[in-house]
Amino acid sequence: MARKVIIAGNWKMNKTASEGKALVEDLKPLVADVAAAEIVVCPPFTSIAAVVEAAGGSNIKVGSQNIHWAESGAFTGEISAEMLKETGVEYAIIGHSERRQYFGETDATVNQRIKAALAAGLIPIVCIGETLEEREGGKTEKVLFSQLEGGLADITPEQMAGIVLAYEPVWAIGTGKTATPEMAEETHNYIRCQLKDMFGEAAEAVRIQYGGSMKPENSAELVAQRNIDGGLIGGASLKAGSFAELIKNAIA
Ligand code: PEP
C-alpha cells in the first residue's frame, strides 16, 4: 500500500508569533512544488494563529505540540481539542518524549489525548520511543510494545488507519546521534508487526515517521526504508532552508 510521506516540524518552545510567520513565509516558496509529501509545522500555542494565517492557501499544514483531553473546565494552562480546531490546526503531536520526561505524560494520558483529538477531527501524531538505557538493556521492543498497547487502547482499526506514529529513539533527539537507516527500519518493522497484531490490515495504512536528529544529509536514506514514511523534525525544522532541503531530499 502506498503511504504518503509526512514530514512534520516540531518547533518546541521556539519562535514567537512574528518569527513563526516569517519562517513560514520563507518556507512557502521553497516547498511550493512539493506534492509528494505532506508538510506540517507545529508551533507553540501562542504562534499558531499567525502561522495558520501565513500558511493559508499553501501546501503547509499546521499542528499543535500537545492537546488536553477534557472538553473544558478547571485545567489551568491547558488547551482543548475544540480550541485547537478553531485555530485551524489539523494535527496534534501527542506523547512527545519531552512531555513524558518533564511533564508526567503517561501511556494512559496519551490515550486520552488521542481520543480527544480524534473526536475533534484532528490527526494525532503519536510519539513513542525508548531511552538509551532501555536500548542498551535490550528492552526496546518491550518498551515500544507497552507504549503501543497503552497509548492505543480502545482505538478502532478505522481510527488507527488515520493516526500517524512517530518513532523517536529518545537518545537520538537533539543529540546529533541518528539511528542508522537499518536500525530504524528494523524498529519500524517491529512497530508495524505489532500494529498488524492489534489492528489487522489497517496497520498497512499507518504512517510511521522517524524522529531523532533527522537532517538534510540523512533524510533520503531514512525515508527510503520500507517502513519509514516520513519524519518528525526538531532542530532542522527551525530554518526554512534546512527544512525545505530535508523534505526535498526525503522524496527525491
Ligand atoms: C523531536 O523533538 O521530535 C526531534 C526529533 O528533535 P531533533 O530533530 O532535534 O532531534
py3Dmol code that shows the C-alpha trace and the ligand (Angstrom):
import py3Dmol

protein = """\
ATOM      1  CA  MET A   1       0.000   0.000   0.000  1.00  0.00           C
ATOM      2  CA  ALA A   2       1.356   3.421  -0.939  1.00  0.00           C
ATOM      3  CA  ARG A   3       1.588   5.658   2.086  1.00  0.00           C
ATOM      4  CA  LYS A   4       2.115   9.378   1.502  1.00  0.00           C
ATOM      5  CA  VAL A   5       5.265  10.700   3.130  1.00  0.00           C
ATOM      6  CA  ILE A   6       4.575  13.094   6.001  1.00  0.00           C
ATOM      7  CA  ILE A   7       7.251  15.443   7.299  1.00  0.00           C
ATOM      8  CA  ALA A   8       6.398  17.483  10.390  1.00  0.00           C
ATOM      9  CA  GLY A   9       8.452  20.176  12.085  1.00  0.00           C
ATOM     10  CA  ASN A  10       8.239  20.303  15.870  1.00  0.00           C
ATOM     11  CA  TRP A  11       9.333  23.817  16.799  1.00  0.00           C
ATOM     12  CA  LYS A  12       9.165  23.035  20.541  1.00  0.00           C
ATOM     13  CA  MET A  13       9.425  26.230  22.646  1.00  0.00           C
ATOM     14  CA  ASN A  14      10.895  28.270  19.814  1.00  0.00           C
ATOM     15  CA  LYS A  15       9.554  31.046  17.566  1.00  0.00           C
ATOM     16  CA  THR A  16       7.370  33.927  18.658  1.00  0.00           C
ATOM     17  CA  ALA A  17       4.318  34.648  16.513  1.00  0.00           C
ATOM     18  CA  SER A  18       6.239  37.080  14.285  1.00  0.00           C
ATOM     19  CA  GLU A  19       9.213  34.729  13.977  1.00  0.00           C
ATOM     20  CA  GLY A  20       6.924  31.810  13.134  1.00  0.00           C
ATOM     21  CA  LYS A  21       5.133  33.857  10.495  1.00  0.00           C
ATOM     22  CA  ALA A  22       8.475  34.856   8.955  1.00  0.00           C
ATOM     23  CA  LEU A  23       9.655  31.224   8.888  1.00  0.00           C
ATOM     24  CA  VAL A  24       6.521  30.100   7.071  1.00  0.00           C
ATOM     25  CA  GLU A  25       6.736  32.997   4.620  1.00  0.00           C
ATOM     26  CA  ASP A  26      10.295  31.906   3.827  1.00  0.00           C
ATOM     27  CA  LEU A  27       9.332  28.222   3.609  1.00  0.00           C
ATOM     28  CA  LYS A  28       6.320  28.632   1.293  1.00  0.00           C
ATOM     29  CA  PRO A  29       8.176  29.372  -1.960  1.00  0.00           C
ATOM     30  CA  LEU A  30      10.824  26.767  -1.183  1.00  0.00           C
ATOM     31  CA  VAL A  31       8.291  23.923  -0.958  1.00  0.00           C
ATOM     32  CA  ALA A  32       5.571  25.232  -3.271  1.00  0.00           C
ATOM     33  CA  ASP A  33       6.276  22.485  -5.814  1.00  0.00           C
ATOM     34  CA  VAL A  34       6.332  19.633  -3.280  1.00  0.00           C
ATOM     35  CA  ALA A  35       3.363  17.368  -3.968  1.00  0.00           C
ATOM     36  CA  ALA A  36       4.765  14.014  -2.876  1.00  0.00           C
ATOM     37  CA  ALA A  37       4.914  14.846   0.832  1.00  0.00           C
ATOM     38  CA  GLU A  38       2.505  16.229   3.370  1.00  0.00           C
ATOM     39  CA  ILE A  39       4.236  19.121   5.138  1.00  0.00           C
ATOM     40  CA  VAL A  40       3.274  20.121   8.686  1.00  0.00           C
ATOM     41  CA  VAL A  41       4.685  22.692  11.099  1.00  0.00           C
ATOM     42  CA  CYS A  42       3.895  22.570  14.822  1.00  0.00           C
ATOM     43  CA  PRO A  43       4.497  25.930  16.509  1.00  0.00           C
ATOM     44  CA  PRO A  44       3.968  26.780  20.178  1.00  0.00           C
ATOM     45  CA  PHE A  45       0.313  27.574  21.031  1.00  0.00           C
ATOM     46  CA  THR A  46       0.906  31.362  21.014  1.00  0.00           C
ATOM     47  CA  SER A  47       2.191  31.308  17.439  1.00  0.00           C
ATOM     48  CA  ILE A  48      -0.478  29.045  15.955  1.00  0.00           C
ATOM     49  CA  ALA A  49      -2.866  31.786  14.779  1.00  0.00           C
ATOM     50  CA  ALA A  50      -0.125  33.743  12.983  1.00  0.00           C
ATOM     51  CA  VAL A  51       1.285  30.585  11.409  1.00  0.00           C
ATOM     52  CA  VAL A  52      -2.129  29.331  10.250  1.00  0.00           C
ATOM     53  CA  GLU A  53      -2.717  32.686   8.595  1.00  0.00           C
ATOM     54  CA  ALA A  54       0.727  32.758   6.978  1.00  0.00           C
ATOM     55  CA  ALA A  55       0.327  29.176   5.700  1.00  0.00           C
ATOM     56  CA  GLY A  56      -3.146  29.842   4.269  1.00  0.00           C
ATOM     57  CA  GLY A  57      -3.561  28.698   0.678  1.00  0.00           C
ATOM     58  CA  SER A  58      -0.209  26.890   0.671  1.00  0.00           C
ATOM     59  CA  ASN A  59       0.721  23.214   0.973  1.00  0.00           C
ATOM     60  CA  ILE A  60       1.938  23.740   4.548  1.00  0.00           C
ATOM     61  CA  LYS A  61      -0.367  22.446   7.263  1.00  0.00           C
ATOM     62  CA  VAL A  62      -0.278  23.282  10.944  1.00  0.00           C
ATOM     63  CA  GLY A  63      -0.338  21.163  14.099  1.00  0.00           C
ATOM     64  CA  SER A  64      -0.141  21.698  17.840  1.00  0.00           C
ATOM     65  CA  GLN A  65       2.511  20.214  20.138  1.00  0.00           C
ATOM     66  CA  ASN A  66       0.038  18.948  22.719  1.00  0.00           C
ATOM     67  CA  ILE A  67      -3.692  18.811  23.420  1.00  0.00           C
ATOM     68  CA  HIS A  68      -5.766  18.276  26.563  1.00  0.00           C
ATOM     69  CA  TRP A  69      -8.344  15.508  26.786  1.00  0.00           C
ATOM     70  CA  ALA A  70     -11.127  17.394  28.574  1.00  0.00           C
ATOM     71  CA  GLU A  71     -13.646  19.454  26.627  1.00  0.00           C
ATOM     72  CA  SER A  72     -13.375  22.395  29.014  1.00  0.00           C
ATOM     73  CA  GLY A  73     -13.107  23.148  32.704  1.00  0.00           C
ATOM     74  CA  ALA A  74     -10.694  23.734  35.548  1.00  0.00           C
ATOM     75  CA  PHE A  75      -7.412  22.758  33.853  1.00  0.00           C
ATOM     76  CA  THR A  76      -5.279  25.871  34.230  1.00  0.00           C
ATOM     77  CA  GLY A  77      -2.771  26.262  31.437  1.00  0.00           C
ATOM     78  CA  GLU A  78      -4.274  23.575  29.204  1.00  0.00           C
ATOM     79  CA  ILE A  79      -5.776  23.798  25.701  1.00  0.00           C
ATOM     80  CA  SER A  80      -8.723  21.694  24.487  1.00  0.00           C
ATOM     81  CA  ALA A  81      -9.214  19.977  21.147  1.00  0.00           C
ATOM     82  CA  GLU A  82     -12.090  22.293  20.281  1.00  0.00           C
ATOM     83  CA  MET A  83      -9.941  25.379  20.965  1.00  0.00           C
ATOM     84  CA  LEU A  84      -7.252  23.989  18.713  1.00  0.00           C
ATOM     85  CA  LYS A  85      -9.667  23.016  15.976  1.00  0.00           C
ATOM     86  CA  GLU A  86     -10.981  26.561  15.857  1.00  0.00           C
ATOM     87  CA  THR A  87      -7.480  27.970  15.333  1.00  0.00           C
ATOM     88  CA  GLY A  88      -7.225  25.976  12.106  1.00  0.00           C
ATOM     89  CA  VAL A  89      -4.728  23.303  13.142  1.00  0.00           C
ATOM     90  CA  GLU A  90      -5.223  19.880  11.571  1.00  0.00           C
ATOM     91  CA  TYR A  91      -2.702  17.785  13.565  1.00  0.00           C
ATOM     92  CA  ALA A  92      -1.697  17.375  17.203  1.00  0.00           C
ATOM     93  CA  ILE A  93       1.596  15.925  18.428  1.00  0.00           C
ATOM     94  CA  ILE A  94       0.824  13.653  21.376  1.00  0.00           C
ATOM     95  CA  GLY A  95       3.163  11.983  23.865  1.00  0.00           C
ATOM     96  CA  HIS A  96       6.450  13.567  22.786  1.00  0.00           C
ATOM     97  CA  SER A  97       9.290  12.205  24.920  1.00  0.00           C
ATOM     98  CA  GLU A  98       9.929  15.666  26.381  1.00  0.00           C
ATOM     99  CA  ARG A  99       6.342  15.686  27.658  1.00  0.00           C
ATOM    100  CA  ARG A 100       6.793  12.171  29.030  1.00  0.00           C
ATOM    101  CA  GLN A 101      10.114  13.133  30.655  1.00  0.00           C
ATOM    102  CA  TYR A 102       9.339  16.598  32.059  1.00  0.00           C
ATOM    103  CA  PHE A 103       5.553  16.814  32.348  1.00  0.00           C
ATOM    104  CA  GLY A 104       4.416  13.428  33.611  1.00  0.00           C
ATOM    105  CA  GLU A 105       2.865  12.194  30.368  1.00  0.00           C
ATOM    106  CA  THR A 106       1.943   8.503  30.564  1.00  0.00           C
ATOM    107  CA  ASP A 107       0.544   5.988  28.090  1.00  0.00           C
ATOM    108  CA  ALA A 108      -2.846   6.447  29.783  1.00  0.00           C
ATOM    109  CA  THR A 109      -2.860  10.236  29.241  1.00  0.00           C
ATOM    110  CA  VAL A 110      -1.555   9.740  25.707  1.00  0.00           C
ATOM    111  CA  ASN A 111      -4.576   7.522  25.113  1.00  0.00           C
ATOM    112  CA  GLN A 112      -6.985  10.151  26.452  1.00  0.00           C
ATOM    113  CA  ARG A 113      -5.407  12.865  24.323  1.00  0.00           C
ATOM    114  CA  ILE A 114      -5.600  10.696  21.181  1.00  0.00           C
ATOM    115  CA  LYS A 115      -9.314  10.133  21.767  1.00  0.00           C
ATOM    116  CA  ALA A 116      -9.923  13.872  22.259  1.00  0.00           C
ATOM    117  CA  ALA A 117      -8.014  14.719  19.089  1.00  0.00           C
ATOM    118  CA  LEU A 118      -9.925  12.138  17.040  1.00  0.00           C
ATOM    119  CA  ALA A 119     -13.257  13.321  18.414  1.00  0.00           C
ATOM    120  CA  ALA A 120     -12.438  16.852  17.243  1.00  0.00           C
ATOM    121  CA  GLY A 121     -11.318  15.671  13.806  1.00  0.00           C
ATOM    122  CA  LEU A 122      -7.625  16.348  14.406  1.00  0.00           C
ATOM    123  CA  ILE A 123      -4.937  13.929  13.223  1.00  0.00           C
ATOM    124  CA  PRO A 124      -2.825  12.677  16.123  1.00  0.00           C
ATOM    125  CA  ILE A 125       0.937  12.357  15.647  1.00  0.00           C
ATOM    126  CA  VAL A 126       1.680   9.901  18.448  1.00  0.00           C
ATOM    127  CA  CYS A 127       5.268   9.679  19.670  1.00  0.00           C
ATOM    128  CA  ILE A 128       6.850   6.518  21.035  1.00  0.00           C
ATOM    129  CA  GLY A 129      10.470   5.568  21.663  1.00  0.00           C
ATOM    130  CA  GLU A 130      12.992   4.083  24.033  1.00  0.00           C
ATOM    131  CA  THR A 131      15.729   5.724  26.113  1.00  0.00           C
ATOM    132  CA  LEU A 132      19.408   4.873  25.717  1.00  0.00           C
ATOM    133  CA  GLU A 133      19.328   2.847  28.919  1.00  0.00           C
ATOM    134  CA  GLU A 134      16.357   0.854  27.619  1.00  0.00           C
ATOM    135  CA  ARG A 135      18.036   0.202  24.256  1.00  0.00           C
ATOM    136  CA  GLU A 136      21.303  -0.823  25.852  1.00  0.00           C
ATOM    137  CA  GLY A 137      19.401  -3.063  28.244  1.00  0.00           C
ATOM    138  CA  GLY A 138      17.759  -4.873  25.312  1.00  0.00           C
ATOM    139  CA  LYS A 139      14.331  -3.530  26.257  1.00  0.00           C
ATOM    140  CA  THR A 140      13.453  -1.551  23.119  1.00  0.00           C
ATOM    141  CA  GLU A 141      10.716  -3.900  21.867  1.00  0.00           C
ATOM    142  CA  LYS A 142       9.204  -4.342  25.316  1.00  0.00           C
ATOM    143  CA  VAL A 143       9.036  -0.558  25.827  1.00  0.00           C
ATOM    144  CA  LEU A 144       7.528   0.068  22.407  1.00  0.00           C
ATOM    145  CA  PHE A 145       5.031  -2.728  22.891  1.00  0.00           C
ATOM    146  CA  SER A 146       3.720  -1.264  26.131  1.00  0.00           C
ATOM    147  CA  GLN A 147       3.602   2.267  24.677  1.00  0.00           C
ATOM    148  CA  LEU A 148       1.546   0.953  21.756  1.00  0.00           C
ATOM    149  CA  GLU A 149      -0.696  -1.184  23.924  1.00  0.00           C
ATOM    150  CA  GLY A 150      -1.402   1.550  26.469  1.00  0.00           C
ATOM    151  CA  GLY A 151      -1.426   4.560  24.162  1.00  0.00           C
ATOM    152  CA  LEU A 152      -3.671   2.947  21.539  1.00  0.00           C
ATOM    153  CA  ALA A 153      -6.120   1.178  23.860  1.00  0.00           C
ATOM    154  CA  ASP A 154      -9.732   1.134  22.543  1.00  0.00           C
ATOM    155  CA  ILE A 155      -8.738   2.703  19.218  1.00  0.00           C
ATOM    156  CA  THR A 156     -10.585   1.091  16.302  1.00  0.00           C
ATOM    157  CA  PRO A 157      -8.805  -0.120  13.138  1.00  0.00           C
ATOM    158  CA  GLU A 158     -10.621   2.617  11.174  1.00  0.00           C
ATOM    159  CA  GLN A 159      -9.310   5.281  13.563  1.00  0.00           C
ATOM    160  CA  MET A 160      -5.848   3.745  13.583  1.00  0.00           C
ATOM    161  CA  ALA A 161      -5.543   3.985   9.812  1.00  0.00           C
ATOM    162  CA  GLY A 162      -5.682   7.788  10.118  1.00  0.00           C
ATOM    163  CA  ILE A 163      -3.270   8.114  13.040  1.00  0.00           C
ATOM    164  CA  VAL A 164       0.380   8.994  12.433  1.00  0.00           C
ATOM    165  CA  LEU A 165       3.004   7.370  14.668  1.00  0.00           C
ATOM    166  CA  ALA A 166       6.422   8.888  15.267  1.00  0.00           C
ATOM    167  CA  TYR A 167       9.148   6.501  16.369  1.00  0.00           C
ATOM    168  CA  GLU A 168      11.656   8.662  18.164  1.00  0.00           C
ATOM    169  CA  PRO A 169      14.517   6.934  19.974  1.00  0.00           C
ATOM    170  CA  VAL A 170      14.971   9.318  22.906  1.00  0.00           C
ATOM    171  CA  TRP A 171      18.765   9.017  22.675  1.00  0.00           C
ATOM    172  CA  ALA A 172      18.665  10.440  19.144  1.00  0.00           C
ATOM    173  CA  ILE A 173      16.541  13.525  19.878  1.00  0.00           C
ATOM    174  CA  GLY A 174      18.519  16.764  19.753  1.00  0.00           C
ATOM    175  CA  THR A 175      21.782  14.867  20.234  1.00  0.00           C
ATOM    176  CA  GLY A 176      23.041  14.684  16.671  1.00  0.00           C
ATOM    177  CA  LYS A 177      23.066  10.871  17.046  1.00  0.00           C
ATOM    178  CA  THR A 178      20.792   9.329  14.430  1.00  0.00           C
ATOM    179  CA  ALA A 179      19.732   5.711  14.305  1.00  0.00           C
ATOM    180  CA  THR A 180      21.241   4.131  11.202  1.00  0.00           C
ATOM    181  CA  PRO A 181      18.646   3.585   8.453  1.00  0.00           C
ATOM    182  CA  GLU A 182      18.931  -0.185   9.039  1.00  0.00           C
ATOM    183  CA  MET A 183      18.459   0.148  12.795  1.00  0.00           C
ATOM    184  CA  ALA A 184      15.499   2.493  12.340  1.00  0.00           C
ATOM    185  CA  GLU A 185      13.909   0.212   9.723  1.00  0.00           C
ATOM    186  CA  GLU A 186      14.253  -2.815  11.980  1.00  0.00           C
ATOM    187  CA  THR A 187      12.367  -0.982  14.718  1.00  0.00           C
ATOM    188  CA  HIS A 188       9.749   0.459  12.339  1.00  0.00           C
ATOM    189  CA  ASN A 189       9.164  -3.054  11.026  1.00  0.00           C
ATOM    190  CA  TYR A 190       8.688  -4.298  14.586  1.00  0.00           C
ATOM    191  CA  ILE A 191       6.165  -1.499  15.214  1.00  0.00           C
ATOM    192  CA  ARG A 192       4.215  -2.342  12.053  1.00  0.00           C
ATOM    193  CA  CYS A 193       4.125  -6.033  13.003  1.00  0.00           C
ATOM    194  CA  GLN A 194       2.687  -5.121  16.394  1.00  0.00           C
ATOM    195  CA  LEU A 195       0.140  -2.855  14.714  1.00  0.00           C
ATOM    196  CA  LYS A 196      -0.860  -5.785  12.489  1.00  0.00           C
ATOM    197  CA  ASP A 197      -1.466  -7.919  15.555  1.00  0.00           C
ATOM    198  CA  MET A 198      -3.528  -5.168  17.149  1.00  0.00           C
ATOM    199  CA  PHE A 199      -5.386  -3.702  14.144  1.00  0.00           C
ATOM    200  CA  GLY A 200      -5.079  -6.172  11.270  1.00  0.00           C
ATOM    201  CA  GLU A 201      -4.858  -4.783   7.737  1.00  0.00           C
ATOM    202  CA  ALA A 202      -5.292  -1.172   8.939  1.00  0.00           C
ATOM    203  CA  ALA A 203      -1.643  -1.371  10.027  1.00  0.00           C
ATOM    204  CA  GLU A 204      -0.582  -1.113   6.385  1.00  0.00           C
ATOM    205  CA  ALA A 205      -2.128   2.353   6.122  1.00  0.00           C
ATOM    206  CA  VAL A 206      -0.477   3.770   9.244  1.00  0.00           C
ATOM    207  CA  ARG A 207       2.292   6.216   8.529  1.00  0.00           C
ATOM    208  CA  ILE A 208       5.272   5.816  10.842  1.00  0.00           C
ATOM    209  CA  GLN A 209       7.646   8.756  10.976  1.00  0.00           C
ATOM    210  CA  TYR A 210      11.220   8.553  12.212  1.00  0.00           C
ATOM    211  CA  GLY A 211      12.380  11.292  14.572  1.00  0.00           C
ATOM    212  CA  GLY A 212      15.769  11.950  16.092  1.00  0.00           C
ATOM    213  CA  SER A 213      18.365  14.231  14.521  1.00  0.00           C
ATOM    214  CA  MET A 214      16.930  13.853  11.018  1.00  0.00           C
ATOM    215  CA  LYS A 215      18.579  16.421   8.767  1.00  0.00           C
ATOM    216  CA  PRO A 216      19.013  17.224   5.054  1.00  0.00           C
ATOM    217  CA  GLU A 217      22.041  14.903   4.917  1.00  0.00           C
ATOM    218  CA  ASN A 218      20.230  11.777   6.135  1.00  0.00           C
ATOM    219  CA  SER A 219      16.537  12.212   5.284  1.00  0.00           C
ATOM    220  CA  ALA A 220      16.834  10.463   1.911  1.00  0.00           C
ATOM    221  CA  GLU A 221      18.259   7.187   3.218  1.00  0.00           C
ATOM    222  CA  LEU A 222      15.955   7.100   6.217  1.00  0.00           C
ATOM    223  CA  VAL A 223      12.754   7.736   4.265  1.00  0.00           C
ATOM    224  CA  ALA A 224      13.865   5.274   1.569  1.00  0.00           C
ATOM    225  CA  GLN A 225      13.328   2.442   4.073  1.00  0.00           C
ATOM    226  CA  ARG A 226      10.212   0.357   3.521  1.00  0.00           C
ATOM    227  CA  ASN A 227       8.520   1.159   6.814  1.00  0.00           C
ATOM    228  CA  ILE A 228       9.702   4.747   7.298  1.00  0.00           C
ATOM    229  CA  ASP A 229       7.029   7.088   5.994  1.00  0.00           C
ATOM    230  CA  GLY A 230       8.471  10.470   6.860  1.00  0.00           C
ATOM    231  CA  GLY A 231       9.960  12.336   9.766  1.00  0.00           C
ATOM    232  CA  LEU A 232       9.255  14.358  12.869  1.00  0.00           C
ATOM    233  CA  ILE A 233      11.909  17.025  12.913  1.00  0.00           C
ATOM    234  CA  GLY A 234      13.085  19.272  15.717  1.00  0.00           C
ATOM    235  CA  GLY A 235      16.263  21.294  15.154  1.00  0.00           C
ATOM    236  CA  ALA A 236      16.361  21.086  11.350  1.00  0.00           C
ATOM    237  CA  SER A 237      12.804  22.464  11.088  1.00  0.00           C
ATOM    238  CA  LEU A 238      13.715  25.812  12.637  1.00  0.00           C
ATOM    239  CA  LYS A 239      15.241  27.229   9.462  1.00  0.00           C
ATOM    240  CA  ALA A 240      13.266  27.358   6.227  1.00  0.00           C
ATOM    241  CA  GLY A 241      16.280  26.405   4.093  1.00  0.00           C
ATOM    242  CA  SER A 242      17.240  23.280   6.031  1.00  0.00           C
ATOM    243  CA  PHE A 243      13.633  22.116   6.459  1.00  0.00           C
ATOM    244  CA  ALA A 244      12.916  22.531   2.727  1.00  0.00           C
ATOM    245  CA  GLU A 245      16.120  20.717   1.786  1.00  0.00           C
ATOM    246  CA  LEU A 246      15.342  17.875   4.185  1.00  0.00           C
ATOM    247  CA  ILE A 247      11.848  17.494   2.683  1.00  0.00           C
ATOM    248  CA  LYS A 248      13.081  17.558  -0.909  1.00  0.00           C
ATOM    249  CA  ASN A 249      15.848  15.043  -0.216  1.00  0.00           C
ATOM    250  CA  ALA A 250      13.359  12.748   1.515  1.00  0.00           C
ATOM    251  CA  ILE A 251      11.143  12.484  -1.553  1.00  0.00           C
ATOM    252  CA  ALA A 252      13.849  12.687  -4.254  1.00  0.00           C
TER     253      ALA A 252
END
"""
ligand_1 = """\
10
PEP
C 11.904 15.985 18.106
O 11.937 16.779 19.007
O 10.844 15.408 17.851
C 13.137 15.729 17.345
C 13.186 14.679 16.567
O 14.173 16.616 17.521
P 15.549 16.661 16.690
O 15.196 16.577 15.228
O 16.157 17.999 17.030
O 16.370 15.518 17.145
"""
view = py3Dmol.view(width=600, height=400)
view.addModel(protein, "pdb")
view.setStyle({"model": 0}, {"cartoon": {"style": "trace"}})
view.addModel(ligand_1, "xyz")
view.setStyle({"model": 1}, {"stick": {}})
view.zoomTo()
view.show()
